[in-house]
């Protein structure tokens, strides 16, 4: 038979005290991550609104034109 082991073994937890600069740095990192995610969410929302409006207006997407290295109206030499 398999042995039964006790999974509720108490372990000592050591908490490392952060300095003021480390705490401030961690707060800034959290604010930066949150701001970035909020920006991405806002951009995604605006993209969804734009495509819903285009869909409601039945406007097709722009056709892609072939790019040219030469400006329009000038003869190729």
N, C-alpha and C positions, 0 to 999 in steps of 0.2 A: 504494500500500500504506500501511497504518497505521504510524505511527512507534512504535517500542518505546522506552519511557522506563524509566529505572531507578527502581524503587519502593523500593529499599533505601537511600534517601538518609539519611545520618547527620545528626541535628539535635541541637543542644545543649539539654540539659534543665537548667532552672534550678529548684532546690528552694528554696522559701521556708521559712525556719525559723520555726516557731510559737513564740509566747511561752507561758509556763506557763499563763496564764489562757485563751488560745485553745485550748491542748491540753486543759485541764480541761473547757472548754465543749464541745468536740467529743466528748469521752468521755461527758459527761452527755447530749448529744443522742443518741448511739448507744445508751446504756442506756435512755433514754426510749422510743426507737423499738422497741427489742427488747422492753421491758416491755409496750408497747401491743400489739404483735403476739402476744405470749404470752397476754395477757389475751383478745384476740379469739379465739385458737385454743382457749383453755380454755372460753370461753362457747359456742363452736360445738360443742365436744365434749359439754358438758352438755346443750345443746339436742338433739343427736342421741340421747343416752342417754334423755332424757325422751320423745321421740317414739317411740323403739323400745319403751320400756316401755308407753306408751299403746297402741301398735299390738299389742303382745303381750297386753294386757289387753282388747283390742277395745273400748276406750272411745272413743266418738265425741268430736269436739271440741265445746266449748261452743257452743250456739247464741247468736248475737248478739241481744240484746234492744234494742228501740228505746229510745233515751235519752229522758228526759222532764225538762223544766225544773221540774216540780212534784214534790215529795216524795210518796211513796206514802201513801195513806190520807187525803190532804187533798182537799177538793172544789175544783174549778177554778172560779174566780169570773169 
